[in-house]
Amino acid sequence: MKLICLIALLNIANLAANDGSFAAYVLKLYDSKYTSSNKVNLDFGLSELTPTFDEVPNIDLPITTAISLKYGFSRITKKLFYKNFSYHSFEYAFIENRNSHLIRSTTDNRLNIWRFGFGWANGYSKKILSKDIELVHDININWMKTRYPNFSNNDNLSKFIDKWRFGSDFEFGINIPVHKDIRVELRKINSLSFYNFKMLPWFLGFGLDNLLQRWPDLIEEELVSSLNESFPIILWAYRTFVSYSIYKLRENNSFWPSKGIQSLSSSGFAINLRFSF
Protein backbone atom coordinates (compact mmCIF):
# COMPACT_ATOMS: atom_id res chain seq x y z
CA MET A 1 0.00 0.00 0.00
CA LYS A 2 2.83 2.42 0.86
CA LEU A 3 4.49 1.64 -2.49
CA ILE A 4 1.25 2.36 -4.36
CA CYS A 5 0.84 5.69 -2.54
CA LEU A 6 4.46 6.60 -3.31
CA ILE A 7 4.02 5.81 -7.01
CA ALA A 8 0.81 7.88 -7.09
CA LEU A 9 2.58 10.85 -5.47
CA LEU A 10 5.47 10.59 -7.92
CA ASN A 11 3.06 10.56 -10.85
CA ILE A 12 1.30 13.63 -9.50
CA ALA A 13 4.64 15.38 -9.07
CA ASN A 14 5.57 14.46 -12.62
CA LEU A 15 2.31 15.90 -13.93
CA ALA A 16 2.80 19.08 -11.92
CA ALA A 17 6.33 19.45 -13.28
CA ASN A 18 4.99 19.62 -16.82
CA ASP A 19 2.53 22.10 -18.25
CA GLY A 20 -0.30 19.59 -18.29
CA SER A 21 -3.91 20.20 -17.39
CA PHE A 22 -3.38 18.98 -13.82
CA ALA A 23 -0.57 21.46 -13.22
CA ALA A 24 -2.61 24.27 -14.73
CA TYR A 25 -5.55 23.39 -12.51
CA VAL A 26 -3.42 23.35 -9.34
CA LEU A 27 -1.81 26.67 -10.28
CA LYS A 28 -5.23 28.19 -10.87
CA LEU A 29 -6.28 27.23 -7.34
CA TYR A 30 -3.15 28.12 -5.42
CA ASP A 31 -0.90 30.47 -7.39
CA SER A 32 0.04 33.98 -6.31
CA LYS A 33 -2.88 35.75 -7.97
CA TYR A 34 -5.05 34.61 -5.03
CA THR A 35 -5.13 36.07 -1.54
CA SER A 36 -5.73 33.19 0.91
CA SER A 37 -6.80 33.47 4.54
CA ASN A 38 -8.69 31.77 7.34
CA LYS A 39 -12.13 33.24 7.84
CA VAL A 40 -15.04 33.18 10.29
CA ASN A 41 -18.58 34.08 9.18
CA LEU A 42 -21.36 34.74 11.67
CA ASP A 43 -24.82 34.93 10.07
CA PHE A 44 -28.12 36.13 11.53
CA GLY A 45 -31.28 35.96 9.46
CA LEU A 46 -34.85 34.99 8.67
CA SER A 47 -35.99 32.13 6.44
CA GLU A 48 -39.21 30.46 5.32
CA LEU A 49 -39.10 26.89 4.00
CA THR A 50 -41.79 24.63 2.53
CA PRO A 51 -41.30 20.83 2.81
CA THR A 52 -42.38 18.43 0.06
CA PHE A 53 -43.21 14.74 0.48
CA ASP A 54 -45.69 12.51 -1.41
CA GLU A 55 -49.05 11.88 0.24
CA VAL A 56 -48.41 14.67 2.69
CA PRO A 57 -50.59 17.78 2.57
CA ASN A 58 -48.81 21.08 2.08
CA ILE A 59 -47.37 22.26 5.36
CA ASP A 60 -46.56 25.90 5.96
CA LEU A 61 -43.59 25.94 8.29
CA PRO A 62 -43.36 29.00 10.50
CA ILE A 63 -40.85 31.70 9.63
CA THR A 64 -37.64 30.95 11.46
CA THR A 65 -34.80 33.01 12.83
CA ALA A 66 -31.39 31.53 12.08
CA ILE A 67 -27.88 31.84 13.46
CA SER A 68 -24.97 30.17 11.72
CA LEU A 69 -21.25 29.99 12.50
CA LYS A 70 -18.84 29.07 9.69
CA TYR A 71 -15.08 28.64 9.85
CA GLY A 72 -12.95 27.92 6.82
CA PHE A 73 -10.46 28.83 4.14
CA SER A 74 -11.10 31.80 1.84
CA ARG A 75 -9.52 32.71 -1.50
CA ILE A 76 -9.97 35.97 -3.42
CA THR A 77 -8.24 37.10 -6.61
CA LYS A 78 -5.74 39.91 -6.11
CA LYS A 79 -6.23 41.18 -9.64
CA LEU A 80 -9.37 41.50 -11.73
CA PHE A 81 -8.91 38.60 -14.11
CA TYR A 82 -12.06 39.73 -15.90
CA LYS A 83 -13.03 43.35 -16.35
CA ASN A 84 -14.73 44.52 -13.15
CA PHE A 85 -14.94 40.93 -11.85
CA SER A 86 -12.97 39.04 -9.17
CA TYR A 87 -13.26 35.40 -8.10
CA HIS A 88 -13.97 34.28 -4.52
CA SER A 89 -14.33 30.90 -2.81
CA PHE A 90 -14.85 29.64 0.74
CA GLU A 91 -14.45 26.06 2.00
CA TYR A 92 -15.91 25.77 5.48
CA ALA A 93 -17.26 23.77 8.40
CA PHE A 94 -20.45 25.07 10.02
CA ILE A 95 -23.03 24.71 12.75
CA GLU A 96 -26.48 26.29 12.51
CA ASN A 97 -29.73 26.63 14.42
CA ARG A 98 -33.08 27.64 12.95
CA ASN A 99 -36.09 28.09 15.21
CA SER A 100 -39.44 29.84 15.34
CA HIS A 101 -39.41 30.72 19.02
CA LEU A 102 -39.16 34.46 18.37
CA ILE A 103 -41.85 34.43 15.66
CA ARG A 104 -44.54 32.05 16.94
CA SER A 105 -45.48 31.56 20.57
CA THR A 106 -47.79 28.52 20.37
CA THR A 107 -46.04 25.38 21.60
CA ASP A 108 -47.52 23.04 18.96
CA ASN A 109 -46.23 25.15 16.10
CA ARG A 110 -42.63 25.66 17.18
CA LEU A 111 -39.93 24.54 14.77
CA ASN A 112 -36.37 23.88 15.91
CA ILE A 113 -33.64 22.64 13.52
CA TRP A 114 -29.99 21.94 14.29
CA ARG A 115 -27.49 21.34 11.47
CA PHE A 116 -23.75 20.87 11.16
CA GLY A 117 -21.55 19.90 8.25
CA PHE A 118 -19.15 21.02 5.54
CA GLY A 119 -19.58 23.22 2.49
CA TRP A 120 -18.07 25.08 -0.41
CA ALA A 121 -19.22 28.48 -1.68
CA ASN A 122 -17.81 30.25 -4.70
CA GLY A 123 -18.69 32.82 -7.32
CA TYR A 124 -17.72 36.19 -8.70
CA SER A 125 -17.84 39.74 -7.38
CA LYS A 126 -18.66 42.61 -9.70
CA LYS A 127 -17.94 46.21 -8.86
CA ILE A 128 -21.12 48.28 -9.10
CA LEU A 129 -20.92 51.85 -7.84
CA SER A 130 -17.66 50.94 -6.04
CA LYS A 131 -19.43 48.06 -4.21
CA ASP A 132 -18.38 44.41 -4.67
CA ILE A 133 -21.70 42.66 -5.34
CA GLU A 134 -21.18 38.89 -5.02
CA LEU A 135 -22.92 36.20 -7.06
CA VAL A 136 -22.85 33.11 -4.81
CA HIS A 137 -23.24 29.38 -5.45
CA ASP A 138 -23.11 27.38 -2.20
CA ILE A 139 -23.36 23.61 -1.63
CA ASN A 140 -22.94 21.65 1.59
CA ILE A 141 -23.40 18.23 3.14
CA ASN A 142 -24.87 18.15 6.61
CA TRP A 143 -26.46 16.25 9.45
CA MET A 144 -29.81 17.69 10.53
CA LYS A 145 -32.07 17.15 13.53
CA THR A 146 -35.60 18.57 13.38
CA ARG A 147 -38.11 19.08 16.17
CA TYR A 148 -41.60 20.06 15.02
CA PRO A 149 -44.74 18.66 16.73
CA ASN A 150 -46.87 18.87 13.56
CA PHE A 151 -44.54 16.38 11.81
CA SER A 152 -45.17 13.72 14.46
CA ASN A 153 -48.79 13.35 13.26
CA ASN A 154 -47.66 11.89 9.92
CA ASP A 155 -45.97 8.50 9.57
CA ASN A 156 -43.67 9.64 6.74
CA LEU A 157 -42.60 12.95 8.25
CA SER A 158 -42.17 11.48 11.72
CA LYS A 159 -39.15 9.53 10.39
CA PHE A 160 -37.27 12.84 10.32
CA ILE A 161 -38.24 14.04 13.82
CA ASP A 162 -35.74 14.04 16.71
CA LYS A 163 -33.23 11.98 14.72
CA TRP A 164 -30.01 13.02 13.03
CA ARG A 165 -30.47 12.61 9.27
CA PHE A 166 -27.83 13.05 6.59
CA GLY A 167 -28.59 15.48 3.79
CA SER A 168 -27.37 18.18 1.46
CA ASP A 169 -28.17 21.81 0.70
CA PHE A 170 -27.81 23.95 -2.38
CA GLU A 171 -28.15 27.73 -2.17
CA PHE A 172 -27.70 30.57 -4.61
CA GLY A 173 -28.10 34.32 -4.39
CA ILE A 174 -26.30 37.62 -3.99
CA ASN A 175 -24.31 39.28 -1.21
CA ILE A 176 -24.41 43.06 -0.90
CA PRO A 177 -21.76 44.86 1.21
CA VAL A 178 -22.96 47.43 3.74
CA HIS A 179 -19.61 47.75 5.54
CA LYS A 180 -16.09 46.38 5.16
CA ASP A 181 -16.91 43.16 7.05
CA ILE A 182 -20.73 43.19 6.97
CA ARG A 183 -22.91 41.97 4.12
CA VAL A 184 -26.61 41.44 3.44
CA GLU A 185 -27.35 38.05 1.86
CA LEU A 186 -30.39 37.26 -0.29
CA ARG A 187 -30.58 33.51 -0.91
CA LYS A 188 -32.76 30.76 -2.39
CA ILE A 189 -32.41 27.58 -0.30
CA ASN A 190 -32.98 24.03 -1.53
CA SER A 191 -32.53 21.26 1.05
CA LEU A 192 -32.65 17.44 0.94
CA SER A 193 -32.77 15.06 3.91
CA PHE A 194 -32.32 11.30 3.44
CA TYR A 195 -34.20 8.71 5.47
CA ASN A 196 -32.50 5.51 4.28
CA PHE A 197 -28.96 6.72 3.61
CA LYS A 198 -26.55 4.52 1.59
CA MET A 199 -22.96 5.67 1.20
CA LEU A 200 -21.93 4.12 -2.13
CA PRO A 201 -24.84 5.26 -4.35
CA TRP A 202 -24.78 8.69 -2.71
CA PHE A 203 -21.02 9.01 -3.25
CA LEU A 204 -21.33 8.07 -6.95
CA GLY A 205 -23.98 10.77 -7.40
CA PHE A 206 -21.85 13.25 -5.45
CA GLY A 207 -18.91 12.52 -7.76
CA LEU A 208 -21.05 13.10 -10.88
CA ASP A 209 -22.37 16.34 -9.41
CA ASN A 210 -18.83 17.62 -8.79
CA LEU A 211 -17.67 16.57 -12.26
CA LEU A 212 -20.48 18.57 -13.87
CA GLN A 213 -19.73 21.53 -11.60
CA ARG A 214 -15.94 21.60 -12.01
CA TRP A 215 -15.11 20.67 -15.61
CA PRO A 216 -15.33 24.31 -16.84
CA ASP A 217 -12.38 25.16 -14.53
CA LEU A 218 -10.09 22.99 -16.67
CA ILE A 219 -10.79 25.06 -19.78
CA GLU A 220 -11.32 28.42 -18.10
CA GLU A 221 -8.83 30.30 -20.30
CA GLU A 222 -10.57 29.12 -23.48
CA LEU A 223 -14.02 29.98 -22.12
CA VAL A 224 -12.89 33.44 -21.06
CA SER A 225 -11.43 34.19 -24.49
CA SER A 226 -14.68 33.22 -26.20
CA LEU A 227 -17.24 34.55 -23.69
CA ASN A 228 -15.26 37.60 -22.50
CA GLU A 229 -17.00 39.59 -19.75
CA SER A 230 -20.06 37.33 -19.87
CA PHE A 231 -18.06 34.35 -18.58
CA PRO A 232 -18.51 34.89 -14.77
CA ILE A 233 -22.29 35.33 -15.06
CA ILE A 234 -22.69 32.41 -17.48
CA LEU A 235 -20.59 30.10 -15.29
CA TRP A 236 -22.55 31.07 -12.16
CA ALA A 237 -25.84 30.51 -14.04
CA TYR A 238 -24.59 27.14 -15.36
CA ARG A 239 -23.60 25.88 -11.91
CA THR A 240 -26.90 27.06 -10.45
CA PHE A 241 -28.81 25.27 -13.23
CA VAL A 242 -26.88 22.01 -12.66
CA SER A 243 -27.40 22.11 -8.88
CA TYR A 244 -31.12 22.90 -9.16
CA SER A 245 -31.68 20.16 -11.78
CA ILE A 246 -29.95 17.54 -9.60
CA TYR A 247 -31.90 18.77 -6.56
CA LYS A 248 -35.21 18.25 -8.40
CA LEU A 249 -34.15 14.78 -9.62
CA ARG A 250 -33.24 13.75 -6.06
CA GLU A 251 -36.56 14.84 -4.60
CA ASN A 252 -38.08 11.53 -5.70
CA ASN A 253 -34.84 9.53 -5.91
CA SER A 254 -32.37 10.21 -3.09
CA PHE A 255 -29.37 8.73 -4.88
CA TRP A 256 -29.91 9.72 -8.51
CA PRO A 257 -28.50 8.48 -10.91
CA SER A 258 -28.58 5.31 -8.74
CA LYS A 259 -31.87 3.97 -7.43
CA GLY A 260 -33.15 5.38 -4.15
CA ILE A 261 -36.28 6.28 -2.20
CA GLN A 262 -37.88 9.68 -1.87
CA SER A 263 -36.13 12.44 0.07
CA LEU A 264 -37.68 15.02 2.33
CA SER A 265 -37.11 18.20 0.33
CA SER A 266 -37.54 21.79 1.47
CA SER A 267 -37.17 25.03 -0.44
CA GLY A 268 -37.60 28.68 0.35
CA PHE A 269 -35.93 32.04 0.73
CA ALA A 270 -33.64 33.57 3.33
CA ILE A 271 -32.26 37.00 4.15
CA ASN A 272 -29.17 37.15 6.36
CA LEU A 273 -26.84 39.69 7.88
CA ARG A 274 -23.26 38.37 7.67
CA PHE A 275 -20.34 39.42 9.85
CA SER A 276 -16.86 38.30 8.73
CA PHE A 277 -13.74 38.11 10.89
C-alpha positions as CSV (number, residue, x, y, z in Angstrom):
1,M,0.0,0.0,0.0
2,K,2.8,2.4,0.9
3,L,4.5,1.6,-2.5
4,I,1.3,2.4,-4.4
5,C,0.8,5.7,-2.5
6,L,4.5,6.6,-3.3
7,I,4.0,5.8,-7.0
8,A,0.8,7.9,-7.1
9,L,2.6,10.9,-5.5
10,L,5.5,10.6,-7.9
11,N,3.1,10.6,-10.9
12,I,1.3,13.6,-9.5
13,A,4.6,15.4,-9.1
14,N,5.6,14.5,-12.6
15,L,2.3,15.9,-13.9
16,A,2.8,19.1,-11.9
17,A,6.3,19.5,-13.3
18,N,5.0,19.6,-16.8
19,D,2.5,22.1,-18.2
20,G,-0.3,19.6,-18.3
21,S,-3.9,20.2,-17.4
22,F,-3.4,19.0,-13.8
23,A,-0.6,21.5,-13.2
24,A,-2.6,24.3,-14.7
25,Y,-5.5,23.4,-12.5
26,V,-3.4,23.4,-9.3
27,L,-1.8,26.7,-10.3
28,K,-5.2,28.2,-10.9
29,L,-6.3,27.2,-7.3
30,Y,-3.2,28.1,-5.4
31,D,-0.9,30.5,-7.4
32,S,0.0,34.0,-6.3
33,K,-2.9,35.8,-8.0
34,Y,-5.1,34.6,-5.0
35,T,-5.1,36.1,-1.5
36,S,-5.7,33.2,0.9
37,S,-6.8,33.5,4.5
38,N,-8.7,31.8,7.3
39,K,-12.1,33.2,7.8
40,V,-15.0,33.2,10.3
41,N,-18.6,34.1,9.2
42,L,-21.4,34.7,11.7
43,D,-24.8,34.9,10.1
44,F,-28.1,36.1,11.5
45,G,-31.3,36.0,9.5
46,L,-34.8,35.0,8.7
47,S,-36.0,32.1,6.4
48,E,-39.2,30.5,5.3
49,L,-39.1,26.9,4.0
50,T,-41.8,24.6,2.5
51,P,-41.3,20.8,2.8
52,T,-42.4,18.4,0.1
53,F,-43.2,14.7,0.5
54,D,-45.7,12.5,-1.4
55,E,-49.1,11.9,0.2
56,V,-48.4,14.7,2.7
57,P,-50.6,17.8,2.6
58,N,-48.8,21.1,2.1
59,I,-47.4,22.3,5.4
60,D,-46.6,25.9,6.0
61,L,-43.6,25.9,8.3
62,P,-43.4,29.0,10.5
63,I,-40.9,31.7,9.6
64,T,-37.6,30.9,11.5
65,T,-34.8,33.0,12.8
66,A,-31.4,31.5,12.1
67,I,-27.9,31.8,13.5
68,S,-25.0,30.2,11.7
69,L,-21.3,30.0,12.5
70,K,-18.8,29.1,9.7
71,Y,-15.1,28.6,9.8
72,G,-13.0,27.9,6.8
73,F,-10.5,28.8,4.1
74,S,-11.1,31.8,1.8
75,R,-9.5,32.7,-1.5
76,I,-10.0,36.0,-3.4
77,T,-8.2,37.1,-6.6
78,K,-5.7,39.9,-6.1
79,K,-6.2,41.2,-9.6
80,L,-9.4,41.5,-11.7
81,F,-8.9,38.6,-14.1
82,Y,-12.1,39.7,-15.9
83,K,-13.0,43.3,-16.4
84,N,-14.7,44.5,-13.1
85,F,-14.9,40.9,-11.9
86,S,-13.0,39.0,-9.2
87,Y,-13.3,35.4,-8.1
88,H,-14.0,34.3,-4.5
89,S,-14.3,30.9,-2.8
90,F,-14.8,29.6,0.7
91,E,-14.5,26.1,2.0
92,Y,-15.9,25.8,5.5
93,A,-17.3,23.8,8.4
94,F,-20.4,25.1,10.0
95,I,-23.0,24.7,12.8
96,E,-26.5,26.3,12.5
97,N,-29.7,26.6,14.4
98,R,-33.1,27.6,13.0
99,N,-36.1,28.1,15.2
100,S,-39.4,29.8,15.3
101,H,-39.4,30.7,19.0
102,L,-39.2,34.5,18.4
103,I,-41.8,34.4,15.7
104,R,-44.5,32.1,16.9
105,S,-45.5,31.6,20.6
106,T,-47.8,28.5,20.4
107,T,-46.0,25.4,21.6
108,D,-47.5,23.0,19.0
109,N,-46.2,25.2,16.1
110,R,-42.6,25.7,17.2
111,L,-39.9,24.5,14.8
112,N,-36.4,23.9,15.9
113,I,-33.6,22.6,13.5
114,W,-30.0,21.9,14.3
115,R,-27.5,21.3,11.5
116,F,-23.8,20.9,11.2
117,G,-21.6,19.9,8.2
118,F,-19.1,21.0,5.5
119,G,-19.6,23.2,2.5
120,W,-18.1,25.1,-0.4
121,A,-19.2,28.5,-1.7
122,N,-17.8,30.3,-4.7
123,G,-18.7,32.8,-7.3
124,Y,-17.7,36.2,-8.7
125,S,-17.8,39.7,-7.4
126,K,-18.7,42.6,-9.7
127,K,-17.9,46.2,-8.9
128,I,-21.1,48.3,-9.1
129,L,-20.9,51.9,-7.8
130,S,-17.7,50.9,-6.0
131,K,-19.4,48.1,-4.2
132,D,-18.4,44.4,-4.7
133,I,-21.7,42.7,-5.3
134,E,-21.2,38.9,-5.0
135,L,-22.9,36.2,-7.1
136,V,-22.8,33.1,-4.8
137,H,-23.2,29.4,-5.5
138,D,-23.1,27.4,-2.2
139,I,-23.4,23.6,-1.6
140,N,-22.9,21.6,1.6
141,I,-23.4,18.2,3.1
142,N,-24.9,18.1,6.6
143,W,-26.5,16.2,9.4
144,M,-29.8,17.7,10.5
145,K,-32.1,17.2,13.5
146,T,-35.6,18.6,13.4
147,R,-38.1,19.1,16.2
148,Y,-41.6,20.1,15.0
149,P,-44.7,18.7,16.7
150,N,-46.9,18.9,13.6
151,F,-44.5,16.4,11.8
152,S,-45.2,13.7,14.5
153,N,-48.8,13.4,13.3
154,N,-47.7,11.9,9.9
155,D,-46.0,8.5,9.6
156,N,-43.7,9.6,6.7
157,L,-42.6,13.0,8.3
158,S,-42.2,11.5,11.7
159,K,-39.2,9.5,10.4
160,F,-37.3,12.8,10.3
161,I,-38.2,14.0,13.8
162,D,-35.7,14.0,16.7
163,K,-33.2,12.0,14.7
164,W,-30.0,13.0,13.0
165,R,-30.5,12.6,9.3
166,F,-27.8,13.0,6.6
167,G,-28.6,15.5,3.8
168,S,-27.4,18.2,1.5
169,D,-28.2,21.8,0.7
170,F,-27.8,24.0,-2.4
171,E,-28.1,27.7,-2.2
172,F,-27.7,30.6,-4.6
173,G,-28.1,34.3,-4.4
174,I,-26.3,37.6,-4.0
175,N,-24.3,39.3,-1.2
176,I,-24.4,43.1,-0.9
177,P,-21.8,44.9,1.2
178,V,-23.0,47.4,3.7
179,H,-19.6,47.8,5.5
180,K,-16.1,46.4,5.2
181,D,-16.9,43.2,7.0
182,I,-20.7,43.2,7.0
183,R,-22.9,42.0,4.1
184,V,-26.6,41.4,3.4
185,E,-27.3,38.0,1.9
186,L,-30.4,37.3,-0.3
187,R,-30.6,33.5,-0.9
188,K,-32.8,30.8,-2.4
189,I,-32.4,27.6,-0.3
190,N,-33.0,24.0,-1.5
191,S,-32.5,21.3,1.1
192,L,-32.6,17.4,0.9
193,S,-32.8,15.1,3.9
194,F,-32.3,11.3,3.4
195,Y,-34.2,8.7,5.5
196,N,-32.5,5.5,4.3
197,F,-29.0,6.7,3.6
198,K,-26.6,4.5,1.6
199,M,-23.0,5.7,1.2
200,L,-21.9,4.1,-2.1
201,P,-24.8,5.3,-4.4
202,W,-24.8,8.7,-2.7
203,F,-21.0,9.0,-3.3
204,L,-21.3,8.1,-6.9
205,G,-24.0,10.8,-7.4
206,F,-21.9,13.2,-5.4
207,G,-18.9,12.5,-7.8
208,L,-21.0,13.1,-10.9
209,D,-22.4,16.3,-9.4
210,N,-18.8,17.6,-8.8
211,L,-17.7,16.6,-12.3
212,L,-20.5,18.6,-13.9
213,Q,-19.7,21.5,-11.6
214,R,-15.9,21.6,-12.0
215,W,-15.1,20.7,-15.6
216,P,-15.3,24.3,-16.8
217,D,-12.4,25.2,-14.5
218,L,-10.1,23.0,-16.7
219,I,-10.8,25.1,-19.8
220,E,-11.3,28.4,-18.1
221,E,-8.8,30.3,-20.3
222,E,-10.6,29.1,-23.5
223,L,-14.0,30.0,-22.1
224,V,-12.9,33.4,-21.1
225,S,-11.4,34.2,-24.5
226,S,-14.7,33.2,-26.2
227,L,-17.2,34.6,-23.7
228,N,-15.3,37.6,-22.5
229,E,-17.0,39.6,-19.8
230,S,-20.1,37.3,-19.9
231,F,-18.1,34.4,-18.6
232,P,-18.5,34.9,-14.8
233,I,-22.3,35.3,-15.1
234,I,-22.7,32.4,-17.5
235,L,-20.6,30.1,-15.3
236,W,-22.6,31.1,-12.2
237,A,-25.8,30.5,-14.0
238,Y,-24.6,27.1,-15.4
239,R,-23.6,25.9,-11.9
240,T,-26.9,27.1,-10.5
241,F,-28.8,25.3,-13.2
242,V,-26.9,22.0,-12.7
243,S,-27.4,22.1,-8.9
244,Y,-31.1,22.9,-9.2
245,S,-31.7,20.2,-11.8
246,I,-30.0,17.5,-9.6
247,Y,-31.9,18.8,-6.6
248,K,-35.2,18.2,-8.4
249,L,-34.2,14.8,-9.6
250,R,-33.2,13.7,-6.1
251,E,-36.6,14.8,-4.6
252,N,-38.1,11.5,-5.7
253,N,-34.8,9.5,-5.9
254,S,-32.4,10.2,-3.1
255,F,-29.4,8.7,-4.9
256,W,-29.9,9.7,-8.5
257,P,-28.5,8.5,-10.9
258,S,-28.6,5.3,-8.7
259,K,-31.9,4.0,-7.4
260,G,-33.2,5.4,-4.2
261,I,-36.3,6.3,-2.2
262,Q,-37.9,9.7,-1.9
263,S,-36.1,12.4,0.1
264,L,-37.7,15.0,2.3
265,S,-37.1,18.2,0.3
266,S,-37.5,21.8,1.5
267,S,-37.2,25.0,-0.4
268,G,-37.6,28.7,0.3
269,F,-35.9,32.0,0.7
270,A,-33.6,33.6,3.3
271,I,-32.3,37.0,4.2
272,N,-29.2,37.2,6.4
273,L,-26.8,39.7,7.9
274,R,-23.3,38.4,7.7
275,F,-20.3,39.4,9.8
276,S,-16.9,38.3,8.7
277,F,-13.7,38.1,10.9
